Amino acid sequence: MASLTSRLTTKQKQQLCVLLGNVDLTLLFKASVHGYNAAAFHQRCDRQGPTLLVAYNFSGYIFGGYTSKDYTQCGRIIADHEAFLFHFPINGGVPVSTKISNGSRARLDDSGVPNFGKEFYFMYNNQPLVHDDENLGYASFTFDYDPLTMYGCDSQLRECEVYKVKKIVSQVTAGPIREKPWRNILWIPGQKQDLLKCIKDHKPLVSSMNRVRILMIGPVGAGKSSFFNSINSIFMGRMTNKAMAGSSGTSLTTQFRTYPLKDCHDGKTLPFVLCDTMGLEEQTGAGLDIEDISSILQGLIPDRYQFNPIASFHPDEQTSSRPSSLQERIHCVVFVIDATKISLMSSKLEDKLAAIRKKVNSLGVPQIVLMTKVDEACPLVEEDLRNVYVSSYIKSKVQEVSSRLGVPVSCVLPVKNYSQELELNLNCDLLLLTDVQQMLTYDEDYLDDVDAH
């Protein structure tokens, strides 16, 4: 039989390899060639080791699942803590994985069609169909996924493919570096264009809004203003320094600033605003006041408000009498922490950050952490920024931030801001844009929750 042809594009295949971590994919089964039936599937896919199933429906969705365990038709529920579902966003971008919530029952390994969690079936009843077992209820699902997001609730399959997944053993650079990336990012030029398009095309879930507001909070000198300048530089296509940034013992930002961004190519305003604040300081009566943060979160403080470290903001009667609109509020809080100073963080500053997080939590606003200056923290990353997600040292710093601030590891995002460069750098852009995309995802979670109530 002639060799099989994958329906995946080269780029999609690369993106899936990144998602799986340094692997090679070999096409084993193609339903349009071998038939939509369990017998043909098992004949070609049993005892092949880890496999990736990729399905395509008539609405244009590409989705599927990965299992690290052999298909053997043993008739038992298989435990597989590495199993996951995935889908490509319908408007483009990198594949999104849905981790398993109960690894002890990843799938049923019988003579039937492939399934995940014993509730999500492919080639159901030996037909070009996918099937959700709705009788289980989402609370019972092994994978917490939304059928509308995963495959548009279109159960008709155009194609179903299964790939053998083989790990590639590579030489490891000497020093504190891991062979397998602990997070995945596609370091190719085309990825930057995908990220730019995805960010520019982003639309808030609430129709009355045209932009989301992201608040930057962090100690003096951590890189809040530099992050805005870096993002602005990418979309302007040149180095910019609109926000005051530099090194100083006290905050260079003394006002509350809201920074809309524009794309240099079409002049259109981007769908997010970065809000900069005065830096946090250890001493009482110095730096940003915690009460001011509450007013910012609720959309009460205007742009260019001059902070007063010894007195918090008090709205006038007209402002306090009218509730702020959803558009004026903060939809995501980003804590900016210097990777080189995490271990030196004082208990006073840690307590201040904990108090702020408590205030933010009370308002239900999502939070993530930007861990800046990763190149200064790790020589391997300074040598090549692409080492950021293989460096065991950077991973340990991410874990330390997670522990000290009380945020999940998945919410800590390493980044390198532009500081002394005179030209844009592809790898730096990719890391920065990936973090912005993650912020917009968190904004969606908040707006979805607000809209539901």
C-alpha positions as CSV (number, residue, x, y, z in Angstrom):
1,M,0.0,0.0,0.0
2,A,1.3,3.5,-0.8
3,S,2.4,5.7,2.0
4,L,-0.3,7.6,3.8
5,T,-0.7,11.4,3.5
6,S,-1.4,13.4,6.6
7,R,-4.2,16.0,6.5
8,L,-2.2,18.2,8.9
9,T,-0.3,21.0,7.5
10,T,3.5,21.1,8.2
11,K,2.9,24.0,10.6
12,Q,0.1,22.2,12.5
13,K,2.2,19.1,12.8
14,Q,5.1,21.2,14.2
15,Q,2.7,22.8,16.7
16,L,1.5,19.4,17.9
17,C,5.1,18.2,18.2
18,V,5.8,21.2,20.4
19,L,2.7,20.4,22.5
20,L,3.9,16.9,23.0
21,G,7.5,17.9,23.6
22,N,10.4,16.9,21.2
23,V,8.6,14.1,19.4
24,D,8.2,12.6,15.9
25,L,4.8,11.7,14.5
26,T,4.2,8.8,12.2
27,L,0.8,8.3,10.6
28,L,-0.6,4.8,11.4
29,F,-4.3,5.0,10.6
30,K,-6.4,7.1,8.3
31,A,-10.1,6.4,8.4
32,S,-10.8,7.6,4.8
33,V,-8.4,4.9,3.7
34,H,-8.7,2.1,6.2
35,G,-12.4,2.6,7.1
36,Y,-14.3,4.0,10.0
37,N,-14.4,0.9,12.1
38,A,-12.9,-0.5,15.3
39,A,-11.3,-3.6,13.7
40,A,-9.3,-1.6,11.2
41,F,-8.2,0.9,13.9
42,H,-7.0,-1.9,16.2
43,Q,-5.2,-3.7,13.4
44,R,-3.0,-0.7,12.7
45,C,-2.8,1.0,16.1
46,D,-2.6,-1.8,18.8
47,R,0.7,-2.1,20.7
48,Q,2.2,0.9,19.0
49,G,3.0,2.8,22.2
50,P,1.9,6.4,22.7
51,T,-0.5,7.7,20.0
52,L,-2.2,10.9,19.0
53,L,-5.6,10.9,17.5
54,V,-6.5,13.8,15.2
55,A,-10.1,14.3,14.0
56,Y,-11.5,16.8,11.5
57,N,-15.1,17.8,11.1
58,F,-17.1,19.6,8.4
59,S,-17.2,22.8,10.4
60,G,-13.4,23.1,10.1
61,Y,-12.5,22.0,13.7
62,I,-9.3,20.0,14.3
63,F,-9.3,18.2,17.6
64,G,-8.4,14.9,19.3
65,G,-6.5,13.3,22.1
66,Y,-3.3,11.7,23.3
67,T,-2.6,8.6,25.2
68,S,0.8,7.4,26.4
69,K,-0.4,3.8,26.9
70,D,-0.7,1.0,24.3
71,Y,-4.0,-0.1,22.8
72,T,-4.2,-3.8,23.7
73,Q,-8.0,-4.6,23.8
74,C,-7.6,-5.8,27.4
75,G,-11.1,-4.9,28.3
76,R,-10.1,-2.7,31.3
77,I,-10.2,1.0,32.2
78,I,-6.7,2.3,31.6
79,A,-4.9,4.7,34.0
80,D,-2.9,7.4,32.1
81,H,-2.0,10.6,33.9
82,E,-0.3,11.9,30.7
83,A,-3.4,11.7,28.6
84,F,-5.0,14.9,27.3
85,L,-7.5,16.2,24.7
86,F,-6.7,19.1,22.4
87,H,-8.2,21.4,19.8
88,F,-7.0,24.1,17.4
89,P,-8.8,27.4,18.0
90,I,-11.2,27.8,15.1
91,N,-9.9,31.3,14.4
92,G,-6.3,30.1,14.2
93,G,-3.4,29.8,16.7
94,V,-1.6,27.1,18.6
95,P,-3.4,23.9,19.8
96,V,-4.9,24.1,23.3
97,S,-4.7,21.0,25.5
98,T,-7.3,19.9,28.1
99,K,-5.5,18.0,30.8
100,I,-7.0,14.9,32.4
101,S,-8.8,15.5,35.7
102,N,-8.9,11.8,36.7
103,G,-5.9,9.9,35.4
104,S,-7.0,6.6,36.9
105,R,-9.7,6.2,34.2
106,A,-8.3,7.8,31.1
107,R,-10.0,5.5,28.6
108,L,-11.6,2.1,28.1
109,D,-9.2,-0.3,26.3
110,D,-11.6,-2.8,24.6
111,S,-12.2,-4.0,21.1
112,G,-14.4,-0.9,20.3
113,V,-13.6,2.4,18.8
114,P,-11.1,4.8,20.4
115,N,-12.4,6.8,23.4
116,F,-11.2,9.2,26.0
117,G,-12.5,9.0,29.6
118,K,-15.1,6.5,28.5
119,E,-17.3,9.4,27.5
120,F,-15.8,10.9,24.3
121,Y,-15.9,8.4,21.4
122,F,-14.4,8.7,17.9
123,M,-15.8,6.8,14.9
124,Y,-18.8,6.1,17.1
125,N,-20.8,3.0,16.1
126,N,-18.2,2.5,13.3
127,Q,-19.5,5.7,11.6
128,P,-17.7,9.0,10.8
129,L,-19.0,10.5,14.1
130,V,-17.9,11.7,17.5
131,H,-20.1,11.2,20.5
132,D,-20.3,12.7,24.0
133,D,-22.0,10.5,26.6
134,E,-24.2,13.3,27.9
135,N,-25.9,11.0,30.4
136,L,-22.7,11.1,32.5
137,G,-23.0,14.8,33.1
138,Y,-20.0,17.1,32.9
139,A,-19.2,16.6,36.6
140,S,-18.5,12.9,35.9
141,F,-16.3,13.6,32.9
142,T,-12.6,12.6,33.0
143,F,-11.7,15.6,30.9
144,D,-13.3,19.0,31.7
145,Y,-14.0,20.2,28.2
146,D,-16.6,22.2,26.4
147,P,-18.0,20.4,23.2
148,L,-18.8,23.8,21.6
149,T,-15.2,25.0,22.0
150,M,-13.6,21.6,21.3
151,Y,-15.4,20.8,18.0
152,G,-18.3,23.3,17.6
153,C,-20.8,20.5,18.5
154,D,-20.5,19.2,14.9
155,S,-20.3,15.5,15.3
156,Q,-19.8,14.7,11.6
157,L,-16.2,13.7,10.8
158,R,-14.5,14.5,7.6
159,E,-11.4,12.5,8.6
160,C,-9.9,10.7,11.6
161,E,-6.1,10.0,11.8
162,V,-4.0,8.3,14.4
163,Y,-0.2,8.9,14.8
164,K,2.5,7.0,16.6
165,V,4.3,9.4,18.9
166,K,8.0,8.7,19.3
167,K,10.2,10.7,21.6
168,I,13.4,12.1,20.1
169,V,16.5,11.7,22.2
170,S,18.7,14.7,21.9
171,Q,22.0,15.7,23.3
172,V,21.6,17.9,26.4
173,T,23.7,21.0,26.8
174,A,25.9,20.9,29.9
175,G,24.6,22.8,32.8
176,P,21.3,23.3,34.6
177,I,19.0,22.5,31.6
178,R,16.3,19.9,31.1
179,E,16.1,17.7,28.0
180,K,12.3,18.0,27.7
181,P,10.7,21.5,27.8
182,W,8.5,21.9,30.9
183,R,6.4,24.3,28.8
184,N,6.0,24.4,25.0
185,I,6.4,27.4,22.7
186,L,6.9,27.4,18.9
187,W,10.0,29.4,18.2
188,I,9.4,30.0,14.4
189,P,8.7,33.3,12.5
190,G,5.2,32.2,11.4
191,Q,4.2,31.8,15.1
192,K,4.7,35.5,15.6
193,Q,2.3,36.4,12.9
194,D,-0.2,33.9,14.3
195,L,0.0,35.5,17.8
196,L,-0.2,39.0,16.4
197,K,-3.4,38.1,14.4
198,C,-4.9,36.3,17.4
199,I,-4.3,39.2,19.7
200,K,-5.5,41.8,17.2
201,D,-8.7,39.8,16.4
202,H,-9.5,39.2,20.1
203,K,-13.0,40.4,21.0
204,P,-14.2,40.7,24.6
205,L,-17.0,38.2,25.5
206,V,-19.3,41.1,26.6
207,S,-20.6,42.8,23.5
208,S,-20.8,46.2,25.1
209,M,-17.0,46.3,25.5
210,N,-14.4,46.9,22.9
211,R,-11.3,46.5,25.1
212,V,-10.2,44.8,28.3
213,R,-8.1,46.4,31.0
214,I,-5.1,44.7,32.4
215,L,-3.5,46.2,35.6
216,M,0.2,45.9,36.3
217,I,1.3,45.7,39.9
218,G,4.8,45.1,41.3
219,P,7.8,46.2,43.3
220,V,9.8,49.2,42.3
221,G,12.1,48.3,39.4
222,A,10.4,45.0,38.6
223,G,9.7,46.0,35.0
224,K,6.0,47.0,34.8
225,S,6.6,50.1,32.5
226,S,9.3,48.2,30.6
227,F,6.7,45.5,29.8
228,F,4.3,48.0,28.3
229,N,7.2,49.6,26.3
230,S,8.1,46.1,25.0
231,I,4.6,45.2,23.9
232,N,4.2,48.7,22.4
233,S,7.5,48.3,20.5
234,I,6.3,45.0,18.9
235,F,3.1,46.5,17.6
236,M,4.8,49.7,16.5
237,G,7.5,47.7,14.7
238,R,10.3,49.7,16.4
239,M,11.7,50.5,19.8
240,T,9.5,52.8,21.9
241,N,9.8,54.3,25.4
242,K,6.4,55.8,25.9
243,A,6.2,54.8,29.6
244,M,8.9,56.1,31.9
245,A,11.2,53.1,32.7
246,G,14.6,52.7,34.2
247,S,16.5,51.7,37.4
248,S,15.8,53.7,40.6
249,G,15.4,53.2,44.3
250,T,11.9,54.7,44.2
251,S,9.1,54.4,41.7
252,L,9.6,56.3,38.4
253,T,5.8,55.9,37.8
254,T,4.0,58.4,40.1
255,Q,0.7,58.5,38.2
256,F,-2.0,55.9,37.4
257,R,-1.6,55.5,33.6
258,T,-3.8,53.7,31.1
259,Y,-2.0,52.9,27.9
260,P,-4.1,52.0,24.8
261,L,-2.0,50.4,22.1
262,K,-2.3,50.6,18.3
263,D,-1.1,48.5,15.5
264,C,1.3,50.4,13.2
265,H,0.1,48.7,10.0
266,D,-3.6,49.7,10.1
267,G,-3.6,52.2,12.9
268,K,-6.4,50.3,14.7
269,T,-6.6,50.3,18.5
270,L,-5.8,46.9,20.0
271,P,-8.4,45.2,22.1
272,F,-6.6,45.7,25.4
273,V,-5.3,48.5,27.6
274,L,-2.3,48.1,29.9
275,C,-2.7,50.1,33.2
276,D,0.5,51.1,35.0
277,T,0.8,51.9,38.7
278,M,3.2,53.3,41.2
279,G,5.7,50.6,42.4
280,L,5.2,48.8,45.6
281,E,7.6,49.5,48.5
282,E,8.2,47.8,51.8
283,Q,7.8,50.9,54.0
284,T,4.4,52.0,55.2
285,G,3.5,55.4,53.6
286,A,5.8,54.7,50.6
287,G,4.9,53.4,47.2
288,L,1.4,52.3,46.0
289,D,-1.3,52.3,48.7
290,I,-3.4,49.2,49.0
291,E,-6.6,51.2,49.2
292,D,-5.8,52.8,45.9
293,I,-5.7,49.4,44.3
294,S,-9.2,48.7,45.3
295,S,-10.3,52.0,43.7
296,I,-8.4,51.1,40.5
297,L,-10.0,47.7,40.3
298,Q,-13.4,49.2,40.5
299,G,-12.7,51.7,37.8
300,L,-12.9,54.8,40.0
301,I,-9.4,56.3,39.4
302,P,-9.0,58.3,36.3
303,D,-6.0,58.2,33.9
304,R,-3.1,60.5,35.1
305,Y,-4.2,60.5,38.7
306,Q,-1.2,61.5,40.8
307,F,-0.7,59.0,43.6
308,N,-0.2,60.2,47.1
309,P,1.7,57.6,49.2
310,I,0.5,59.0,52.5
311,A,-3.2,59.4,51.5
312,S,-5.4,57.1,49.5
313,F,-7.7,58.2,46.7
314,H,-11.1,59.5,47.6
315,P,-13.6,59.9,44.8
316,D,-15.7,63.1,44.7
317,E,-19.4,62.9,45.3
318,Q,-20.3,62.8,41.6
319,T,-17.9,59.9,41.0
320,S,-18.8,57.9,44.1
321,S,-22.6,58.2,43.4
322,R,-22.4,56.4,40.1
323,P,-21.2,52.9,39.7
324,S,-18.4,52.4,37.2
325,S,-19.2,50.5,34.0
326,L,-17.7,47.1,33.3
327,Q,-15.6,48.7,30.6
328,E,-13.9,51.0,33.2
329,R,-13.1,48.2,35.6
330,I,-10.0,46.0,35.7
331,H,-10.4,42.6,34.1
332,C,-7.1,41.0,34.9
333,V,-4.3,41.8,37.4
334,V,-0.7,41.0,36.5
335,F,1.9,41.0,39.3
336,V,5.3,41.8,37.9
337,I,8.2,40.1,39.9
338,D,12.0,40.4,39.1
339,A,13.4,36.8,38.8
340,T,16.8,37.9,40.1
341,K,15.2,39.2,43.4
342,I,12.7,36.6,44.3
343,S,14.9,35.0,47.0
344,L,15.7,38.5,48.4
345,M,12.0,39.5,48.8
346,S,11.4,40.8,52.3
347,S,8.6,39.5,54.5
348,K,7.1,43.0,54.6
349,L,6.8,43.1,50.8
350,E,5.5,39.5,50.7
351,D,2.8,40.5,53.3
352,K,1.9,43.6,51.2
353,L,1.5,41.4,48.1
354,A,-0.6,38.9,50.0
355,A,-2.9,41.7,51.2
356,I,-3.3,43.0,47.6
357,R,-4.0,39.5,46.4
358,K,-6.7,39.1,49.1
359,K,-8.3,42.4,47.9
360,V,-8.2,41.3,44.3
361,N,-9.6,37.9,45.1
362,S,-12.5,39.5,46.9
363,L,-13.5,41.2,43.7
364,G,-13.2,38.0,41.6
365,V,-10.5,39.4,39.3
366,P,-8.1,36.8,37.8
367,Q,-4.4,37.1,38.6
368,I,-1.2,36.0,36.9
369,V,2.5,36.7,37.5
370,L,5.0,38.0,35.0
371,M,8.5,36.9,36.1
372,T,10.8,39.3,34.4
373,K,14.6,39.5,33.8
374,V,14.9,35.7,33.2
375,D,17.9,36.4,31.0
376,E,19.7,38.0,33.9
377,A,18.7,35.2,36.3
378,C,20.0,32.3,34.1
379,P,23.2,32.3,31.9
380,L,21.6,29.6,29.6
381,V,18.7,31.9,28.9
382,E,20.9,34.9,28.5
383,E,22.8,32.8,25.8
384,D,19.6,31.8,24.1
385,L,16.1,32.9,25.1
386,R,14.7,29.6,23.7
387,N,16.2,27.9,26.7
388,V,13.7,29.6,29.0
389,Y,11.4,26.6,29.2
390,V,14.1,24.0,29.4
391,S,16.1,25.6,32.1
392,S,15.7,23.8,35.4
393,Y,16.8,27.0,37.2
394,I,14.1,29.1,35.7
395,K,11.6,26.3,36.5
396,S,12.7,26.4,40.2
397,K,12.2,30.2,40.2
398,V,8.7,29.8,38.8
399,Q,8.0,27.3,41.6
400,E,9.4,29.7,44.2
401,V,7.2,32.6,42.9
402,S,4.2,30.2,43.0
403,S,5.0,29.3,46.6
404,R,5.7,32.7,47.9
405,L,2.8,34.5,46.3
406,G,0.3,31.6,46.6
407,V,-0.5,31.4,42.9
408,P,-0.6,28.2,40.7
409,V,2.6,27.4,38.8
410,S,0.6,27.6,35.6
411,C,-0.1,31.3,36.4
412,V,3.6,32.3,36.5
413,L,4.9,33.4,33.1
414,P,8.6,34.0,32.5
415,V,9.4,36.9,30.3
416,K,12.2,39.1,29.0
417,N,11.5,42.8,28.5
418,Y,13.4,44.9,26.0
419,S,15.9,47.1,27.9
420,Q,19.1,47.9,26.1
421,E,18.3,46.5,22.6
422,L,18.0,48.8,19.6
423,E,16.1,46.4,17.4
424,L,13.3,43.9,17.9
425,N,14.2,40.2,18.4
426,L,12.0,37.3,17.2
427,N,12.4,35.1,20.3
428,C,11.8,38.0,22.7
429,D,8.7,39.0,20.7
430,L,7.4,35.4,20.8
431,L,7.7,35.1,24.6
432,L,6.1,38.5,25.2
433,L,3.2,37.9,22.8
434,T,2.6,34.5,24.3
435,D,2.2,36.1,27.7
436,V,-0.2,38.7,26.3
437,Q,-2.3,36.0,24.7
438,Q,-2.5,34.2,28.1
439,M,-3.6,37.5,29.8
440,L,-6.5,37.8,27.3
441,T,-7.5,34.2,28.0
442,Y,-7.8,35.1,31.7
443,D,-9.8,38.2,30.9
444,E,-12.3,35.9,29.0
445,D,-12.7,33.8,32.2
446,Y,-13.5,36.9,34.2
447,L,-16.0,38.3,31.7
448,D,-17.6,34.9,31.2
449,D,-18.2,34.7,34.9
450,V,-19.5,38.3,35.1
451,D,-21.8,37.8,32.0
452,A,-23.2,34.6,33.6
453,H,-24.4,36.6,36.6
